[in-house]
Amino acid sequence: MSEILHRIFKIDKDNNPLISILLSNRKSSLPLMDELLFHSSGPITDLSEYSFLPALDSLRILFFEPENANHNQLNNSALDGNVLLEKPNPLQMLIQELKNNQWSTIKESYAKDLSEAMRIMKDYEIKCNSENELPIVPGGFAGLLGYDMSRWTNSVFLKHVPKSGSLLGVMWRTEAWWVHERKTNQLHSISLEDHPWSNATFDDNINQHRYPLTPIKNIVPDSESDAKHARKISQIKDAIVKGNLYQLNYGRTWKGKMSDHPWDSFSRMINNSPSPFGAWFYVHDHGWAVSSASPERLIKTDGKIVNTRPIKGTRARGLDEETDLELKFELVSSEKELAEHLMLVDLERNDLTPICKPGTVHWANWRIEALSTVQHLVSGVEGELAPELTVGDALASLFPGGSITGCPKLVTIAAINELEQHPRGAWTGSVGHINFHNRKSEWNILIRTLESHSGPNSWYGTVQAGGGIVNDSIPSKEVEESRWKAAAITEATWGFRTGFSGTDLPERNMKISPIPKKSGLLSKLGPRKNFTYKNNGKIIRGETSKESSRIIIIDNLDSFTENIANSISNMGKNVRILQGRPIDRIDNVNGIIKKWIKIYNPSHIIIGPGPSKPNKSEISMHLSRMALEGKLKNNNNLHISLLGLCLGHQAIGLAAGWELLESPLGAVHGKPSEIIHDGKGLYQNLPNPLTLMRYNSLILSSNNDLLIETCWEESNNLIMGLRHPILPVFGIQFHPESVGSPLGNKILQNFINKKPINISKIYIEN
């Protein structure tokens, strides 16, 4: 175990000591070696207490795009509900050492997914025990993972991928750090004992940082037109109406030749756009630079606790305090903005659950974080990391962030690629640091970001910005919002403010505010801890484990399946998740279901929600038909209780001969609704009406009396639930596991409490 040397310096003058140190380490005015800086600026909050500068003089790992299969002939459209699942070729990794100021490859490795890549990286970590309270420990790694590495966390085919051999990410082993503790204005040097930085000193007077002049004016980068941007938003809305996705984050691009070095753009950016998760990343021998003023955290781990802070919901800043406050109230009163945000909270709970102890994932807090030109709704979602998993597994589970893909994540990743028609590169990937031994890590999401590549004579930059598109989105307003978000970055890069003046888009000081009090349905919603059973059940994924689990959930590519499993686990029950739309082709659906019943002998099956129509999931449709025909029985010849959620509910209705239609009142996603019910079955001992979260574009229309209608949306009388009069078959067109369903878990509890029955005995008794 290596020893750590920790020294502390008091700073008198310099507000940017790490930039001063970085500049003093350069051998010229511009960088000639790799550089990485984590720069927090603006008000000192719980997100921006520290800035970090690592030494990049030991070992680095490069991640490259492998040889790609040629699928150009495939024209399947995720926007039309056709998603091709595919595992990519293994990710190529080059491990290099720095010798005589040159990087030399010592090993080549391949990883089937990002978790395996993290395990390979972990083997090169230098283990140190840290007794100080700093959030960083030497010996781990720091760097950047580009968004296009998302194919190694989500197995989906994408047509527009980087060219084979493209550099996707870089991680350096960090044996020493400078840490600026902003609250106390102390500078920490923390390093391995024998590292050169262990003897370094800091002088307040060295290399005082000065911001460069404004770039040459009137450089207008290339971008698609506002009209084309608006048409793409209309395409997304059409896909939402058809039920193929719920929310999608489309990114518009500005690109062009730069008038100076990316470092100059970064310097202007942090001066004009202070942010808690700013970053400077530079790979000299590959001519790649990334400058970011990101406000968003993807993940932070500190020992047992895993935290993510999704941002969704946006308004501009006001010209004065009164207007700023009005825009804040407008933000929290908007059904559209809250739908975007609540949907994301549900998605992040889903992504945290696979790597956390069952029952510990919860919505912890939410607030408004106002940046210089825009203000956002921001939530904290957290849980306790499972002891058998690493911080690398946690990163892989959340990457890329749901706020910059949409929901369901896997489908929206495919749809984004279809719409944007190019790989994203660094944008919406992550910069961060990770220490496996000490379970410390923190990663941002690369929004408000400039990516630059060097050409023969000049640097060329790309800025991308977007927003979450939902059914209520107005194309012209979404176009404007993207331009808001890009304005400060394009101004720092090209002197181009995406068409806004200082009056149109005023700049104000950063500010954090609590959520104002709301009225109506929304007053019932907010962060809360889950009720947890004294002995939580286990969540078992896939068919490999033979551990007992009498409850099965069918996953239909949704981003909420894990939340359902977590709710069941909180009741003290083991639950198994099986794939309703697996990667491998299904040749014998009936055989698969019979095999599952024989092996697991289930008492309850839940057909989970998902995008598109139920016929995309042969397993869900076949289970529904078996149940309605009285053939869904376990090894004890008892009828298995079946519950369909959303897509599962629709599958049961279709199997019964009902009609499935686009909702006459439009798609509803991420919005709590008042539901009235008959007080029986799933609704026993529950108040009437109930506030329940809806995610649906399609609706069942009664065609016969094989199924009984059990609940309705209060204001519009749309069917929200059904059950069979005799068989234990139930369907609900809402999400009881959502943060928008305060009493929803009691519906799941009522379902789980229903024991398997023998229908023939009921007939005999009657």
N, C-alpha and C positions, 0 to 999 in steps of 0.2 A: 504494500500500500504506500503510495507516494505521499510525501509531506508537502504541506502548503505553507507558503510565506505570505503573510497578510500585513500590509503597512498602510497607514492612514496619513493623508496630508490635508491641512486646512487651506482653503482657497480664499483669497481676499478679493480678487478682481474679476477673474475670468468667468463669464457666464457659460462659455462653451469650452471647457478645459480639454475635452476629448478631441475636439476639432483641432485645438492648438497642438496637442500631442501628435495627432495624425499628420498634421502639416510639418511638424518638426522632424518626423521620421522619413519624410520624402527626400529623395536625392535631387529633385527638380521641382519646378512650380506645379507640375501636373504628375499624377501617379505613374510609376513605372513598375510597380509590383501590385499584387492582389491587395485589396482593402475591403474592410467590412466595418460598418459603424451602425449601432442602434441608438438613435437620437430621439429622446423625449423632449418636447418643448411645450410652451404654453403654460397655463396654470398647473400647479403641482397638485395632482389628484392621486387617487388610489391606482390609477393606470399609468401615471407618468412620474413615478418617484425616482427612477434610475435611468441613466444612459450608460452604454457599454461599448468598449473598444477592445476587441480581441487581438492577440498576436496570431498571425497566419504564417508561421515559419517552420512548421513541422510536417504535417501530412494533410493531404486533401483527397476527397473522393469526388469524381466527376460522374454524372449520370447522363447516358446517351440514349437517343432513340435507336432501337434495334432495326434490323431489316424488317420491313413491313410486307405483309401479304398484299397482293394486288386485288382489291375489291372494287375497283372503279366501276365495274359493271353493275354493282348493286345500287338500286335507287329507292330502297325502303325509306319511308318518311316517318320520323318520330312524331312530327306534327299531326300526322294522320293515324297515329296509334301503332305504327309498325316499328318495333324496336328489335334490333338484332343483338343478341348477347354473344360475347366473344371474349376469350382470354387472350390478351396480346402476347406477342413473343416476349421472352424474359428481358427485363430491363438490364442494359449493359452498364457496368460500373468499373471505372479505372481507379485504382488506389495508387497515389503518387506521393513521393517524398521530395522535400526541397533540399537540393544539394548544389552548393556553389551558386545560389540564387537562380537555379533552374529546377523546374519540376520534372521528376523522372518516374516513370511508371514501374511499380514493383509487383503489381498483381492485377489481373483482370477477373472480375466476378460477374455473375448473372443472378438476378432475383426474379422470382415468379410474380411477386407483388411487393408493395411498399413495406409491409410488415417484415418480410424476409430481408429486404434491403436494409432496414433498420437493425435487424439482428446481425447482418454482416458488418455494419458500421460499429455496432456495440463491441465487437471483438477487438477493435483498434482503440477503444477508449482506455485512458490511463486512470485507474481507480484512485480516488482521493476521498478521505473523510473530512468533511467540513463542519467545523463547530461554530462558525460565525453565522449571522442571520442574513447575509447577502443572498439574493436570489440566483447567484451564479457560482459555479464551482469549476476550477480548471480541470483539464483532462477530457472533457466532453467535446461536442462538436457544435459548430455554428455555420449558417449559410442560407442558401435559397433553394427551394423546390418550386419549379415552375408549374403552372396550372396543368400543363399537358401530361404531367405525371399522374393525373387523376385516373387514367386508364388502368393503373396498377392498384387502384382502390375500388374502382367500379368497373365491372367486366361488361363493357358495352362497346359495340363496334362504332367507330367514327371514321368518316370518309376523309375529312380534312385534318391530317396529322402532320407533325413536323417531318422534314426529310430525314431519311435514315442517316444516322451519324450526327444529328443535331444535338447540341448540348442543352440538356433539360434542367440541370440543377448542379450545384456545387456545395459541398460541405467540407469545412476545414476543422482539423483537430485543434483545439484551443488550449494551450498549456499556460497561458497567462492572460490576464484581463486588467484593463483600467476600468474602474467603475465610478461614475459620478453620482453620488447620493444628493439629489437636488434639494431635498428638504433641509438638510444640515449644511449644504454646500461643502461637503467633504469629498475628497478624492481618495479612492481605495486602489491600491495595487495588490492584486491577488494572483499568485503564480506558484508553479512548482519551484522548489528550492534552487535548482540548478539552471533555471531559465534566465536568459540575459536581462529580462525585464525586472528580475528580483533586485537589481542594483540601481534601477532607473530612479531619477528624481524629477520633480516638477517645479518649474519656475513660472510664476504668474506672468512674467514679462516676456516669455518667449512666444513668438508667432501669434500675437493677438489676431484673432480671425476677423477679416473684413469681408463684407458681402460684395460680390462683383457688380458692375454696372448692369443696368437693364439691358437685355439683349436687343439686337437690331429690330426696329419696329417693322411692321407691315410684312412679316413673313407669315403667310397664311398656309397652314398645313392642309394636306389633302384629307377630305372626309366625304362620306356619302351625304346626299342632300337631306334636308329635313323631311321632304316628301317621301323619300325612299325609307328613311327611318320610321316614319309614321305608318307606312304600308306594312313594314315588318311587325310592328306592334299590333296592327289589325290581324295579321296572320296568327300571331300568338293568341289573341283573344278568340279567334275562330276555333283554334285547337282546344281552348279552355271550354268553350260552349259545347264542343263535341265530347268532352269528358276525357281527353287524352293527356291533360296535365292540369295543374291547379294554379301554378305561379311560375314564371320564367324570368330570369335576369338576363336581358339582352344587353350587349355592350357595343357601343358605337366607337369607331376608331378615328383618331386624327394622327397623321404621320407626315414626316417631311425631313428635309435637310436641316441640320442645326447650325447656328452661327458661332457657337463656341462649344467648349468641352462639357460633357454631362455633369462634371463636378460643379461647374458654375451654375447650371440649372438647379442642382440640388441645393446649393447655397442660397439661391434666391427663394427656392421653394420653402425651406425651413424658416426663412425670415418672414415670408408673406403668409405661410399656411402652417402655423404651429400645430403639432399633433403629438399624441402620446406614443405612437408606434412608427415614427419616421425611421428611415433606413437608407444607407448608402452601401452599395454592393458593386464591386469592380473586379473583373477577372482579366488581367492585363493581356495574357498570351492568347486569349480568345476574343478580345475586343468587345467585351460585353459589360454594360453598366446598367444598374437599376437605381433610380432615385425615387424615394417614396415619402409621402406625408400622410401615411395611413392612420386613420382613427380607430381601426377595428382589430380586436384580438381574435384569433382563431382558437387558441387553446393555451392554457397555463396549467402546469402541474407543479405541485409543491408537496412532496411526500405522498400522502394518500389522496389529496383533493385534486380533482380535475375540474377546470372551469373554462367555459366559453362565453363570449360576449357578442352575440349577433346584433347587427345593426339593420334595421328595416323600418321604413317610414321616414319621409323627408319633407321639410319645408325650407324655403330660403330664410335668411336673416332679415330682420326689419331695419329700415333706415334709422329708426329711433327706438327707444326703449318701449314705448307704447305699442308701436307696430310689431316689434319683436315678440312681445307678450301675446298679442292677438294671433300671430302666426303659430305660436306655441299651442294655444287653446284650439286653434283650427286643426292642428296636427293630431292632438289626442281626441278630438271629436269626430274625426273622419273615419267612417266605417271602412273605407277602402284602405287607408293607411294602417288601421288597427288589424284588419284582416291579413295584410301582408306580414305584420309583425307577429301576431299570434300563431300564424301558420309556421313561421320560422322558429318560434319557441318550441312548438310541437316537433318540428323536424330535428332540432338540435338535441332535444331529449331523446329522440329515437337514435341519433348517432352516438350519443354518450352511453346508452344502455348496454351495448355489447361489451364495453370495456370496464364497466363499473359493477360494484356489488349490487345485486338486485335490491330494489327498494330505496336506493340512496339518491337516484337522479331526481332533481326537482328544479322548478323555476325559482331562482333565489331572489332576484330583485329586478326592477326596471326603472328607467329614468330618461330624461331628455339631455342629450349631450350636444351643445351648440358649438360648432366650429366657426371659422372666420366668415364663411359665406353661406353655410347651410346648417340646419339643426335636425337631429335624428332621434328616433325612439331606439333605445338600447336596453337589452335585457342581459342578466346574468343567469346562466344555466349551469348547474354543477352536480357532481356526484363523487363517490369514493372509488378510486381505482381498484379493480380486482387484484388481489395479492399475487396471482399467478401471471399477470400481464405486465408489460413494460410501458414506459412512457412513449416508446416507439409505436407500440400497438395503439395507444391512445391517439397519437397523431394520425396514424393511418385510418382510424375509424372516422375521424372528423374531416379529413382532407378529401376534396377541397371544401371550403366552407359553404354551408347551405344558403347563406345570404347572397352568394354570388353565382349560384346555379339556379335554384328554384326547387319546386316540389311537384311530384316526387323526384328526388335527386337524380337517379339513374336515367330516367326518361328525359329530364331537362338537359342533362349533359349532352345527350344525343341531339336534342332539338336545338340547343345553342350552336353546336357544331354545324348543323344544317343551315341555320340562319346566318351565322357570322361568316361561314365559308372559309375559315382559316384557323390555324391553331392560335391559342391565346398568348403563348409565351409565358413571360413572368407574371403578367397582369392576372390578378385573382389567385395566384399561387401564394406562397408564404415565405417570409424571412424569419429566422428564429434561431434559438439555441436549445441544445438538449444534452442532458447528462443522465445516463441510464442508471448508474450506480446510486446516485443520490436522488433519483426520481424528480429532478428539476428540469423544467422546460418552459419555453414561452415562444409562441409564434404569432405573427400578425397575419392579416389578409392584405395582399398587395393591391389595395385600391388607392385612388389619388396618386397614381404612379406613372413615371416615365421610364420606358425601357429604351436603351440606346445601343446601337451596334456601330462599330467603326467601319468606314469605307476607305477607299484609297486616299482620299484627301479630306474627308469630312466625317462627322458623326451623323447618324440618321436616327431620329427618335420616333417613338410610337406612344401615344396616350390613348387609353380606352376608358370609357365611363358608361354606366348604364343604370338601370333600376329594375325593381321587381314589377312585372306586368301581371295584373290580375284582371278579372272580368270587368271590374269597374273602371279600369284605366282609360283615360282619355288620351289618344295618341299625341295630340299637340302638347299636352301638359307633360307627358313622359319625355318627349323630345326636349322640351325646355329643361326638365330636371337633369337629363344627361349633360346638357350644356352647362348647367350650374356646377355640376360636380367636376367637370373637366376644366372649368374656367381658370382656376388658380394654377393648375399644372401647365396648361398650354401657355399661360401668360409667363410663367417662369422659364419655359422652354423656348418659345418663339416670340414673346411679347404680344401674343394673340389671345384675347379674352373671350373666345367663342361667341362674339357678337354682343357681349354685355358691357355696359358702362358701369362705373362705380355707383351710380344712382340706381341702375337696374338691379344690380347685385351688390349691395353694400357689404363692406368688410367690418366685422365687429370682433370684440374680444371673445375668446372661448369662455364657455360657461356651462356648468352642470346644474340641473334643476330636477326636483322631484316631479312625478306625474301629478298634474292637477286633478282634483276630485272630479269624478264623472257622475252622471245620473243614468237611470234606466238600466238596461241589461248589463252594460259595461261596468256598472258599479259593483257587480258581483264577482268580477274577475280580478285577478292579481296574483302575485307570487305566493306560493304556499308550499310547505313540505307535505310529502305524501303521508297518508296513514300507512304504517308498516306493521305487518303481523310480527309477533314475537320471534317466529322462525320463518323467515322468507323461503319460498320455494326456489328451485333452480330453473334457469332458462337454458334449455339444451337446443343446440342449433345443428340441423342436418341429421343424417341417418347414421353417422359413424358411432356415436355413443349409444350403448345399450342400456343406459341408465333409465330407470322407470319414470314414465311421464304419461299419465292417463289423459292429459289435455293436449290437443294438437292445434296449432294455428297454421293456416295455409297462407304463405306470403306471396302476394301478387305484385311484386316490384314496387311496393309502396314505401313511403318514408315515415310511416307511423306504426308499422307492424311490431317493432320492438317496444313501443309504448304500451301496446295491448298486452304483450308478454310480461312487461314489468308490472302492469296492474294485476295480472293473474298471480305472478310471483308474490306480490304484496299480500295476497290472501293465504299465503302459506302453501301454495300448490306448485308442483313441478309442471313445467310447460315446455313443449317441444315445437320449434319452428321448422316447417318443411316447405319446400319451394313449389308454388303453384305454376310458375312459369320458369322452369329450369333451363340452364344453358344447353344441355344436351337434348336432342330431339326425343319426344315421347312416342314410342311405338305401341305401347299397350297400357293405356290409362287405367283400365279396369284392373289389370294385373298389379300395377303400382299401388293402387288403393287397397286391394286385398292383401298385398304384402305388408303395408303399413298396419292394417288392422290386426293381422296375425302376429306381427312382432310387438306392437305397442299396446294392443288391446284397449283402445281409447274409450273413455266414458263420454267425452265432449270433444267436438271439433268446431273450430271457429274458422270460417272462410273470411280471410282478411280483405281489406279494401285494396284498391289499386287503380291505375289509370286505364283508360279506354273502356271497352265493353267486355262483359263476362266471357264471351266466346273466345277471347284471347287466352283464357285460362281453361284448357280442357279439363284439368283436374277439378276446378271449382264447379264447372257445369256438371260433370259426372257425379260428384258428391251430392249435388243438389237433386239430381234425378233419382239417385239411389235412395236418398232420404225420403222423398215424396212418394216413392213406390214401396216404402216400408222395407227396403233391402239393406239399409245402412245399419248393420248390427255388429256387435263385437263378438269376441270369442265365447262369451257367456250367453249368446243369442239374445242379448238385450239391445234395444234400439239406442243407438248413440245420439245424444242430444247435439243438434246442429244449430249454430248461430251464424248468420251471414251479416257482415258489416259492409255497408255501402255496395261495393262491387259484389260481395257475397250475397247481400240482400237482393240485388238485381238478378244474380244467377238463380236464386231460388224462385223469384217471380217468373223469369223466363222459362224455367223448367216446369212451372205450373201452367204455362200457356198465357201468361200476362204479357202485355205489350210494354216495351221500353222506349221512352220518348225523350227528346230534349225537353228540359223543363220549360213550360210555357212562360215562366216568370224569370228565366235566365239562370245562369250558373251562380251558385253560392258556395264560396270557398273561404274558410277561415272566419266565418261569421256565426256567432251564437244566435240561436233562434228559440222562441217560445214554442214548446211542443205540448199538445194536450194528448192524453192517453186514456185507455179504458180501465186503468188501475189493476189489471190482472197480469198474471204471468211475470214477465220481466219487470213490470212496473209496480209490483206489490209494495206497499208501505212507502211509496214515494209521493211527494207533493205534486199537485196538478194545477197549473202547467209546470213543466220542467225547462230549465235553460240548458240547451244542448248544442254542441258545435256541429256545424254542417260543412261537409266538403262534397258537393255533388253538382253535376251538370245535367244528369239524366234522371228520369223519374219513372216509376212503374205506374201503369194504368190498369185498373181492374178489368179482367176479361171473363172471369168466372168466379165461383164461390169456393174453389178448392182451398183457398187461403183466406183467413179473416184479417181485415184491417184492424190495427190495434192503436195506432197513434197518427196524429196529423200535425202539420204546421198550423199554429193557431190562426194566423191572419189570412192564410190562403188555401187552407184545406187540402194541401198536397199530402199524399200518403207517405208517412215516415216510418211505418212499421207494419209487420204482418206476422201471423203464426198459423200453423196448421191446427185444425180443430181437435185432432186426436194425437197425431205424431208429435214428438218433441222437436219441432222445426220452427225456427224464429228468424226474422229478418228485421234489421233496423237501418234506416237511411241517415244515420248520423254517427258521430264518433264519441262514444262514452269515455274513452281514455284521454281525451283532449283537455288542455288547460281551459278551454272554453265550455267544458261540461262539469261544473262544480260537483254535481252528485252522480255523474255518469258511472263511476266505478261501482255504485250500488246496483246498477242494471247488470253489470258483468257478474257481480256477486250473486244476484238472483238467478242468473243463468247457471253458474257453476254449482249452485246449491241444488239444482234439479238433478235427481239421480236417474240413471238409465232405467227404462221401464220395459216390461213385457206387454206389448199391445194385445196379444191373444188373450191374456188373462183379463184385460179390461173388457174385451168383447164378451167373454164367458160370463163375467159378473153382471154385465148389462143384460 
